[in-house]
Amino acid sequence: MTRSLNGKVAVITGAGSGMGRSMALRLAEDDARIAIWDINAAGAEETARMVREAGGTAIAIEADCSDKAAIKAAADRTRRELGKIAILINNAGIAPFTPFLEIDEALLERVMRVNMFGPFFVTQECVPDMIEAKWGRIINITSSSVQSGSALQTHYTSSKGALLGFTKCLAMALGEHGITANMIPPGSIDTPMLRGAEIMQKPGVIEAYGAALPVGRIGQGEDIAAAAAFLASEEAGYMTGQTISVNGGRYMGSA
Ligand SMILES: NC(=O)c1ccc[n+]([C@@H]2O[C@H](COP(=O)([O-])OP(=O)(O)OC[C@H]3O[C@@H](n4cnc5c(N)ncnc54)[C@H](O)[C@@H]3O)[C@@H](O)[C@H]2O)c1
């Protein structure tokens, strides 16, 4: 445990599961105080319990992070109970697999609302605190599918691609206030989302996929959390608008 984040308040959306939970535990190790915003109340409570059990501070807030009113209520409660928001990780997301011609308007709108409108509104809600403090860290969880393409995820990859442009614009718009905005496009990470994907249901497919990667294994939430901890740190202050590709070598280009 280090004390490098010195009690700063970190909002992590979707931290009731998967890599969000790993990031909550990791940032709490660096002494961030964590606000978990998740539509899954039980998952959020479980993460908060795990953080507290490890000696950290966390609150769980049930919130649909694609809904402006719910976002406002979550931010108000976070400020009341923990203080002004210094670090934001836009991590909540949904990742359906659907053939292109079968994606209807309702599904496209849902994916865009959760994966793109949500981070946009959450960031608008949190940034004024960072401007006031002249310090902030925004980390957007995108996807390696933006770098490589993904045949069954035209909706999902479009939403995450929008986050890529969003992140670079935030870096331009907010740099003068001491705020950085960066992104992590995970490769395949062993979370409930990955395990739940229809294409991953055959026994051994996840492990086989991992074995074929340069590092020889599937990713873990802790791999993403390590990169997030760096981007959230004081030391990362000269890095903005950038991508840290945590993907086991799946994709090595630049994007
Ligand atoms: N697991 C992977 O291989 C992988 C790869 C690339 C990108 N990602 C991205 O990483 C992020 C985290 O994924 P994960 O694998 O940990 O998934 P996960 O399903 O384990 O966790 C996602 C969390 O987001 C929450 N959530 C979903 N919609 C929400 C909403 N509207 N409001 C609030 N919370 C909501 C869920 O309740 C869940 O707790 C997602 O944005 C995902 O697209 C994951």
The ligand as an SDF file (V2000), in Angstrom:
LIG
                    3D

 44 48  0  0  0  0  0  0  0  0999 V2000
  -13.6730   -8.0090  -20.3670 N   0  0  0  0  0  0  0  0  0  0  0  0
  -13.1210   -7.7130  -21.5380 C   0  0  0  0  0  0  0  0  0  0  0  0
  -12.5030   -8.5630  -22.1670 O   0  0  0  0  0  0  0  0  0  0  0  0
  -13.2240   -6.3070  -22.0920 C   0  0  0  0  0  0  0  0  0  0  0  0
  -12.5140   -6.0200  -23.2670 C   0  0  0  0  0  0  0  0  0  0  0  0
  -12.5670   -4.7250  -23.7840 C   0  0  0  0  0  0  0  0  0  0  0  0
  -13.2990   -3.7470  -23.1200 C   0  0  0  0  0  0  0  0  0  0  0  0
  -13.9850   -4.0500  -21.9780 N   0  0  0  0  0  0  0  0  0  0  0  0
  -14.7130   -2.9560  -21.3170 C   0  0  0  0  0  0  0  0  0  0  0  0
  -14.3370   -2.8900  -19.9630 O   0  0  0  0  0  0  0  0  0  0  0  0
  -15.4000   -2.3440  -19.1790 C   0  0  0  0  0  0  0  0  0  0  0  0
  -15.6490   -3.2470  -17.9770 C   0  0  0  0  0  0  0  0  0  0  0  0
  -15.9950   -4.5340  -18.4470 O   0  0  0  0  0  0  0  0  0  0  0  0
  -15.9460   -5.8760  -17.5740 P   0  0  0  0  0  0  0  0  0  0  0  0
  -15.3690   -6.9050  -18.4500 O   0  0  0  0  0  0  0  0  0  0  0  0
  -15.3660   -5.6080  -16.2310 O   0  0  0  0  0  0  0  0  0  0  0  0
  -17.5100   -6.1720  -17.4900 O   0  0  0  0  0  0  0  0  0  0  0  0
  -18.5020   -6.5870  -16.3100 P   0  0  0  0  0  0  0  0  0  0  0  0
  -19.7860   -6.9050  -17.0040 O   0  0  0  0  0  0  0  0  0  0  0  0
  -17.8750   -7.5900  -15.4400 O   0  0  0  0  0  0  0  0  0  0  0  0
  -18.6620   -5.2140  -15.5050 O   0  0  0  0  0  0  0  0  0  0  0  0
  -19.3530   -4.1340  -16.0440 C   0  0  0  0  0  0  0  0  0  0  0  0
  -20.1100   -3.4140  -14.9470 C   0  0  0  0  0  0  0  0  0  0  0  0
  -20.7870   -2.2950  -15.5410 O   0  0  0  0  0  0  0  0  0  0  0  0
  -22.0590   -2.1950  -14.9410 C   0  0  0  0  0  0  0  0  0  0  0  0
  -22.9790   -1.4680  -15.7970 N   0  0  0  0  0  0  0  0  0  0  0  0
  -23.4760   -1.8430  -16.9940 C   0  0  0  0  0  0  0  0  0  0  0  0
  -24.3420   -0.9150  -17.4480 N   0  0  0  0  0  0  0  0  0  0  0  0
  -24.3830    0.0640  -16.5180 C   0  0  0  0  0  0  0  0  0  0  0  0
  -25.0820    1.2860  -16.3990 C   0  0  0  0  0  0  0  0  0  0  0  0
  -25.9500    1.6950  -17.3290 N   0  0  0  0  0  0  0  0  0  0  0  0
  -24.8750    2.0470  -15.3010 N   0  0  0  0  0  0  0  0  0  0  0  0
  -24.0220    1.6420  -14.3360 C   0  0  0  0  0  0  0  0  0  0  0  0
  -23.3450    0.5050  -14.3880 N   0  0  0  0  0  0  0  0  0  0  0  0
  -23.5210   -0.2830  -15.4640 C   0  0  0  0  0  0  0  0  0  0  0  0
  -22.4960   -3.6390  -14.7080 C   0  0  0  0  0  0  0  0  0  0  0  0
  -23.5370   -3.7360  -13.7470 O   0  0  0  0  0  0  0  0  0  0  0  0
  -21.1880   -4.2840  -14.2780 C   0  0  0  0  0  0  0  0  0  0  0  0
  -21.0460   -4.2360  -12.8710 O   0  0  0  0  0  0  0  0  0  0  0  0
  -16.5970   -2.2370  -20.1320 C   0  0  0  0  0  0  0  0  0  0  0  0
  -16.7260   -0.9000  -20.5730 O   0  0  0  0  0  0  0  0  0  0  0  0
  -16.2180   -3.1440  -21.2770 C   0  0  0  0  0  0  0  0  0  0  0  0
  -16.8290   -2.7750  -22.4930 O   0  0  0  0  0  0  0  0  0  0  0  0
  -13.9800   -5.3070  -21.4610 C   0  0  0  0  0  0  0  0  0  0  0  0
  1  2  1  0
  2  3  2  0
  2  4  1  0
  4  5  1  0
  4 44  2  0
  5  6  2  0
  6  7  1  0
  7  8  2  0
  8  9  1  0
  8 44  1  0
  9 10  1  0
  9 42  1  0
 10 11  1  0
 11 12  1  0
 11 40  1  0
 12 13  1  0
 13 14  1  0
 14 15  2  0
 14 16  1  0
 14 17  1  0
 17 18  1  0
 18 19  2  0
 18 20  1  0
 18 21  1  0
 21 22  1  0
 22 23  1  0
 23 24  1  0
 23 38  1  0
 24 25  1  0
 25 26  1  0
 25 36  1  0
 26 27  1  0
 26 35  1  0
 27 28  2  0
 28 29  1  0
 29 30  1  0
 29 35  2  0
 30 31  1  0
 30 32  2  0
 32 33  1  0
 33 34  2  0
 34 35  1  0
 36 37  1  0
 36 38  1  0
 38 39  1  0
 40 41  1  0
 40 42  1  0
 42 43  1  0
M  CHG  2   8   1  16  -1
M  END
$$$$
